[in-house]
């Protein structure tokens, strides 16, 4: 009888171990899948909405027009074409423009006789800090001129 009780106990332990293993694997799969959705889709969409919001805020503040997402420049104001970069969580203090995108922007600027500019908006500290550089390209914030909205309004007037 003791042997039967021991066998029954062994069977229960094996079932419990199997159930715990399945539960752990399922939890890992769900957490991994949820993290993938968050970091692969939700977080980038939120960042993109923030960038569009900052772009529209800048356009309104300087009297420009915020353009559609697929146009060469983000803000147009008279003959000024402005590429807006929002620095949200970049530790590198650098903004980038893909070489093909840069060439497209410069071609549009030449064709339309626009003066290209880049404005970076650094929001990492919780407040907006603006940086300016003539032209379009990949720049370090330290190589750009730190400016105020007033400076930008005067520059593009």
KENU-189908 format. One record per residue: residue number from 1; residue in three letters; x, y, z of N, C-alpha, C, O in turn. Coordinates in steps of 0.001 Angstrom, whole numbers, plus 500000, padded with zeros to 6 digits. Layout:
# residues N
nr_rest_n_c1_n_c2_n_c3_ca_c1_ca_c2_ca_c3_c_c1_c_c2_c_c3_o_c1_o_c2_o_c3
NUM_ala_X_Y_Z_X_Y_Z_X_Y_Z_X_Y_Z $
...
END
This chain:
# residues 157
nr_rest_n_c1_n_c2_n_c3_ca_c1_ca_c2_ca_c3_c_c1_c_c2_c_c3_o_c1_o_c2_o_c3
1_unk_500816_498811_500000_500000_500000_500000_500864_501259_500000_500535_502244_499340 $
2_unk_501976_501221_500747_502887_502361_500761_503442_502639_499370_503598_503789_498961 $
3_unk_503730_501582_498670_504261_501749_497312_503217_502389_496399_503565_503214_495554 $
4_unk_501943_502024_496554_500890_502633_495747_500751_504120_496063_500584_504935_495156 $
5_unk_500817_504473_497335_500733_505872_497744_501936_506628_497178_501780_507750_496695 $
6_unk_503127_506039_497226_504337_506681_496701_504223_506874_495190_504594_507930_494678 $
7_unk_503713_505864_494464_503527_505976_493011_502519_507069_492681_502721_507856_491756 $
8_unk_501428_507110_493450_500399_508130_493231_500973_509527_493472_500676_510461_492726 $
9_unk_501795_509667_494511_502432_510947_494826_503400_511347_493719_503454_512516_493337 $
10_unk_504160_510393_493201_505083_510653_492090_504327_511143_490856_504772_512071_490181 $
11_unk_503200_510527_490566_502393_510913_489411_501891_512346_489579_501919_513122_488623 $
12_unk_501443_512701_490753_500966_514063_491015_502092_515076_490873_501891_516164_490333 $
13_unk_503300_514712_491369_504446_515612_491233_504788_515843_489765_505092_516965_489361 $
14_unk_504737_514776_488971_505044_514903_487540_504019_515797_486844_504378_516623_486005 $
15_unk_502752_515632_487193_501702_516471_486596_501888_517937_486987_501770_518837_486156 $
16_unk_502182_518155_488272_502389_519520_488754_503599_520152_488067_503546_521315_487667 $
17_unk_504675_519403_487929_505882_519898_487269_505573_520234_485806_506009_521268_485300 $
18_unk_504828_519366_485136_504445_519615_483743_503576_520859_483607_503766_521659_482691 $
19_unk_502618_521019_484524_501728_522181_484489_502518_523466_484730_502287_524473_484061 $
20_unk_503451_523432_485684_504284_524608_485950_505169_524945_484756_505349_526120_484435 $
21_unk_505714_523952_484106_506552_524183_482918_505726_524813_481797_506157_525787_481181 $
22_unk_504557_524268_481533_503675_524824_480495_503290_526260_480850_503291_527132_479981 $
23_unk_502962_526513_482115_502600_527859_482557_503750_528846_482375_503540_529974_481931 $
24_unk_504956_528422_482716_506129_529294_482580_506397_529606_481110_506663_530753_480749 $
25_unk_506327_528581_480268_506546_528792_478832_505481_529732_478269_505796_530638_477498 $
26_unk_504242_529520_478648_503149_530376_478178_503352_531826_478628_503138_532753_477846 $
27_unk_503761_532022_479875_504008_533383_480388_505136_534057_479608_505031_535237_479273 $
28_unk_506198_533336_479320_507325_533891_478559_506880_534274_477150_507241_535337_476645 $
29_unk_506099_533406_476524_505612_533693_475169_504718_534934_475173_504862_535798_474308 $
30_unk_503811_535033_476122_502916_536195_476194_503679_537493_476476_503419_538517_475845 $
31_unk_504621_537448_477424_505421_538635_477726_506280_539032_476530_506379_540214_476199 $
32_unk_506893_538060_475890_507721_538340_474710_506893_538918_473582_507307_539881_472937 $
33_unk_505729_538343_473335_504841_538845_472284_504334_540238_472596_504284_541098_471717 $
34_unk_503954_540464_473855_503483_541790_474260_504576_542832_474147_504327_543953_473704 $
35_unk_505792_542468_474547_506918_543396_474422_507204_543698_472960_507504_544837_472603 $
36_unk_507110_542677_472114_507337_542871_470685_506338_543837_470082_506703_544708_469292 $
37_unk_505078_543683_470453_504043_544595_469947_504288_546001_470467_504174_546971_469718 $
38_unk_504626_546119_471751_504846_547443_472331_506041_548136_471680_505921_549252_471175 $
39_unk_507187_547471_471696_508400_548108_471186_508455_548133_469662_509165_548953_469080 $
40_unk_507721_547253_469021_507740_547212_467563_506695_548086_466902_506864_548487_465751 $
41_unk_505612_548388_467612_504539_549142_466977_504026_550297_467839_503978_551433_467367 $
42_unk_503655_550042_469053_503019_551070_469878_503988_552204_470207_503646_553371_470016 $
43_unk_505187_551891_470696_506159_552934_471057_506576_553758_469840_506592_554985_469934 $
44_unk_506919_553140_468690_507272_553956_467523_506124_554847_467043_506362_555973_466606 $
45_unk_504885_554360_467119_503740_555182_466717_503580_556381_467642_503287_557485_467182 $
46_unk_503770_556175_468932_503675_557282_469892_504785_558296_469638_504550_559503_469701 $
47_unk_505980_557818_469353_507099_558719_469052_506821_559507_467775_507096_560705_467713 $
48_unk_506283_558845_466765_505962_559533_465507_504898_560612_465725_505000_561707_465173 $
49_unk_503878_560299_466531_502849_561307_466837_503465_562497_467572_503082_563640_467324 $
50_unk_504399_562244_468456_505070_563330_469186_505860_564195_468215_505847_565421_468321 $
51_unk_506549_563560_467266_507331_564311_466284_506427_565195_465426_506751_566356_465175 $
52_unk_505308_564659_464982_504357_565422_464168_503793_566586_464987_503619_567687_464465 $
53_unk_503514_566347_466244_502992_567387_467128_504006_568520_467293_503643_569693_467216 $
54_unk_505265_568174_467519_506315_569194_467667_506502_569964_466360_506708_571177_466374 $
55_unk_506431_569268_465251_506544_569903_463935_505424_570922_463729_505680_572043_463291 $
56_unk_504195_570542_464040_503045_571436_463883_503159_572631_464832_502836_573757_464453 $
57_unk_503614_572392_466054_503788_573470_467033_504825_574480_466527_504619_575690_466626 $
58_unk_505933_573977_465987_506964_574866_465449_506410_575674_464276_506607_576887_464209 $
59_unk_505721_575006_463358_505157_575689_462185_504240_576825_462622_504338_577936_462103 $
60_unk_503363_576556_463561_502443_577574_464060_503199_578715_464733_502865_579884_464540 $
61_unk_504213_578377_465520_504969_579390_466269_505742_580351_465382_505933_581513_465742 $
62_unk_506192_579873_464212_506983_580751_463339_506170_581277_462157_506694_582013_461321 $
63_unk_504889_580900_462085_504034_581378_460999_504170_580580_459720_503831_581067_458641 $
64_unk_504662_579359_459831_504836_578501_458659_503695_577524_458494_502720_577543_459245 $
65_unk_503833_576671_457498_502825_575652_457210_503437_574273_457382_504430_573940_456735 $
66_unk_502845_573479_458249_503286_572103_458439_502809_571292_457246_501638_571370_456875 $
67_unk_503697_570515_456643_503355_569773_455436_502942_568352_455760_503038_567911_456906 $
68_unk_502483_567638_454746_502121_566228_454907_503377_565405_455139_504489_565835_454831 $
69_unk_503181_564227_455682_504285_563369_456092_505191_562930_454945_506369_562660_455179 $
70_unk_504688_562851_453729_505495_562310_452642_506145_563380_451765_506739_563044_450740 $
71_unk_506049_564641_452133_506699_565687_451364_508158_565819_451782_508556_565328_452839 $
72_unk_508949_566481_450950_510392_566560_451190_510737_567297_452480_511647_566887_453201 $
73_unk_510013_568391_452780_510313_569183_453974_509101_569190_454902_507968_568979_454470 $
74_unk_509363_569434_456175_508312_569374_457189_507536_570674_457337_506334_570659_457602 $
75_unk_508230_571806_457164_507597_573115_457327_508024_574001_456166_509198_574048_455799 $
76_unk_507047_574703_455597_507337_575672_454546_506920_577051_455027_505856_577225_455620 $
77_unk_507781_578029_454758_507496_579410_455131_508138_580303_454072_509351_580515_454077 $
78_unk_507314_580820_453168_507846_581603_452054_508786_580747_451225_508398_579677_450755 $
79_unk_510020_581205_451039_511022_580451_450264_511876_579565_451170_512871_578998_450719 $
80_unk_511502_579442_452427_512254_578621_453379_511617_577232_453492_510412_577099_453703 $
81_unk_512449_576214_453349_512020_574819_453500_512750_574257_454712_513980_574224_454743 $
82_unk_511992_573817_455705_512586_573446_456996_512379_571963_457284_511255_571461_457283 $
83_unk_513484_571283_457529_513469_569898_457992_513467_569954_459516_514362_570552_460112 $
84_unk_512472_569338_460152_512343_569370_461612_512676_567991_462161_512119_566983_461724 $
85_unk_513581_567958_463115_513950_566716_463789_513663_566881_465278_514115_567844_465899 $
86_unk_512915_565947_465846_512618_565984_467277_513480_564947_467971_513436_563766_467629 $
87_unk_514260_565383_468942_515132_564491_469706_514373_564114_470973_514199_564933_471874 $
88_unk_513922_562862_471028_513081_562413_472139_513872_561571_473135_513813_561826_474338 $
89_unk_514600_560587_472661_515325_559704_473578_516685_559295_473036_517185_558216_473356 $
90_unk_517281_560146_472222_518570_559855_471622_519683_560261_472587_519758_561426_472978 $
91_unk_520535_559335_472973_521647_559643_473873_522855_560184_473119_523830_560614_473735 $
92_unk_522797_560167_471790_523945_560471_470946_524066_561946_470578_525076_562334_469989 $
93_unk_523075_562790_470901_523090_564215_470537_523303_564413_469045_523985_565348_468626 $
94_unk_522718_563529_468247_522909_563592_466798_521576_563369_466099_520775_562528_466505 $
95_unk_521356_564146_465032_520193_563907_464181_520709_563363_462855_521816_563691_462426 $
96_unk_519910_562542_462223_520357_561926_460974_519330_562124_459875_518140_562309_460128 $
97_unk_519825_562080_458648_518983_562085_457461_519582_561042_456522_520775_561084_456221 $
98_unk_518770_560129_456072_519227_559096_455152_519770_559770_453893_519166_560727_453407 $
99_unk_520896_559295_453352_521491_559945_452174_520526_560140_450997_520561_561179_450338 $
100_unk_519675_559158_450730_518717_559312_449624_517674_560384_449946_517260_561137_449064 $
101_unk_517254_560449_451207_516303_561482_451622_516938_562860_451508_516301_563813_451060 $
102_unk_518193_562956_451914_518908_564232_451828_518985_564689_450370_518724_565852_450062 $
103_unk_519339_563783_449494_519440_564134_448072_518084_564566_447516_518004_565517_446739 $
104_unk_517036_563877_447908_515686_564245_447469_515323_565650_447949_514771_566449_447192 $
105_unk_515633_565941_449201_515328_567263_449761_516090_568352_449015_515518_569387_448673 $
106_unk_517377_568124_448762_518180_569125_448055_517712_569314_446613_517740_570430_446096 $
107_unk_517284_568239_445964_516754_568333_444595_515484_569170_444576_515322_570034_443714 $
108_unk_514580_568919_445522_513332_569692_445608_513655_571162_445892_513055_572055_445294 $
109_unk_514599_571414_446803_514958_572790_447144_515507_573522_445913_515142_574671_445667 $
110_unk_516378_572868_445139_516925_573497_443930_515833_573762_442907_515742_574847_442334 $
111_unk_515008_572746_442691_513956_572841_441673_512941_573936_442023_512516_574692_441150 $
112_unk_512559_574018_443287_511544_574976_443729_512144_576309_444187_511424_577219_444601 $
113_unk_513484_576408_444106_514202_577620_444536_513904_577964_446003_513572_579098_446350 $
114_unk_514038_576936_446840_513822_577082_448284_515165_577054_449009_516115_576426_448541 $
115_unk_515240_577721_450125_516442_577681_450966_516213_576625_452049_515326_576781_452888 $
116_unk_517010_575547_452034_516806_574478_453028_517436_574809_454382_518508_575408_454461 $
117_unk_516741_574403_455435_517191_574605_456810_516869_573345_457614_516004_572554_457237 $
118_unk_517573_573179_458715_517262_572105_459663_517058_572721_461045_517872_573518_461510 $
119_unk_515966_572340_461687_515699_572738_463074_515531_571456_463882_514709_570602_463550 $
120_unk_516314_571335_464941_516183_570204_465860_515504_570707_467127_515845_571765_467657 $
121_unk_514540_569931_467599_513842_570260_468837_514189_569166_469847_513776_568016_469700 $
122_unk_514942_569536_470857_515372_568588_471883_514392_568666_473054_514320_569680_473748 $
123_unk_513638_567584_473267_512632_567558_474334_513014_566590_475460_512190_566275_476318 $
124_unk_514244_566130_475452_514663_565121_476431_514621_565629_477866_514378_564849_478787 $
125_unk_514853_566911_478069_514888_567447_479433_513495_567786_479956_513345_568172_481115 $
126_unk_512480_567646_479108_511124_567992_479515_510718_569378_479026_509544_569741_479098 $
127_unk_511669_570143_478534_511352_571436_477918_511966_571463_476521_512862_570679_476208 $
128_unk_511483_572352_475708_511948_572414_474320_513198_573277_474198_513231_574422_474647 $
129_unk_514220_572702_473582_515420_573452_473239_515569_573348_471729_515522_572254_471165 $
130_unk_515749_574495_471079_515787_574550_469621_517220_574738_469138_517998_575494_469721 $
131_unk_517549_574031_468057_518856_574129_467426_518644_574361_465933_517727_573805_465328 $
132_unk_519509_575193_465349_519349_575562_463940_520656_575313_463182_521756_575472_463710 $
133_unk_520480_574914_461922_521612_574833_461001_521083_575009_459589_520052_574446_459220 $
134_unk_521792_575787_458820_521439_575970_457420_521730_574670_456676_522696_573974_456988 $
135_unk_520899_574346_455699_521099_573116_454931_520384_571934_455559_519638_572070_456529 $
136_unk_520634_570772_454976_520001_569532_455430_521075_568468_455545_521913_568324_454654 $
137_unk_521053_567720_456640_522028_566645_456791_522003_566054_458179_521118_566335_458988 $
138_unk_523001_565224_458433_523178_564629_459752_524091_565556_460535_525220_565819_460120 $
139_unk_523604_566053_461667_524369_567010_462453_524364_566613_463923_523415_566005_464418 $
140_unk_525437_566968_464602_525465_566866_466061_524872_568159_466606_525108_569235_466057 $
141_unk_524107_568056_467678_523499_569254_468263_524562_570278_468643_524325_571482_468536 $
142_unk_525721_569821_469081_526806_570720_469456_527351_571527_468284_527991_572559_468483 $
143_unk_527097_571057_467056_527542_571768_465858_526430_572615_465258_526589_573192_464182 $
144_unk_525316_572685_465951_524198_573510_465502_524110_574723_466432_524626_574704_467549 $
145_unk_523458_575759_465958_523285_576967_466760_522062_576809_467654_520966_576526_467171 $
146_unk_522252_576994_468956_521107_576944_469872_520356_578264_469740_520945_579339_469857 $
147_unk_519051_578174_469495_518249_579364_469226_516947_579307_470007_516583_578280_470579 $
148_unk_516255_580445_470014_514925_580517_470621_513895_580557_469494_514250_580711_468325 $
149_unk_512632_580418_469849_511573_580556_468845_511608_581954_468227_511372_582125_467031 $
150_unk_511901_582934_469051_511995_584311_468552_513097_584423_467489_512906_585047_466446 $
151_unk_514250_583809_467771_515348_583808_466793_514899_583175_465476_515212_583675_464395 $
152_unk_514167_582076_465581_513699_581386_464367_512701_582247_463602_512767_582328_462375 $
153_unk_511769_582898_464320_510805_583776_463657_511524_584885_462892_511165_585200_461757 $
154_unk_512539_585470_463519_513299_586544_462855_514089_586016_461668_514180_586680_460635 $
155_unk_514656_584839_461806_515466_584255_460745_514629_583951_459500_515089_584128_458372 $
156_unk_513403_583493_459721_512552_583097_458590_511587_584192_458149_510746_583953_457282 $
157_unk_511691_585397_458733_510776_586498_458376_511051_586989_456960_510384_587908_456484 $
END
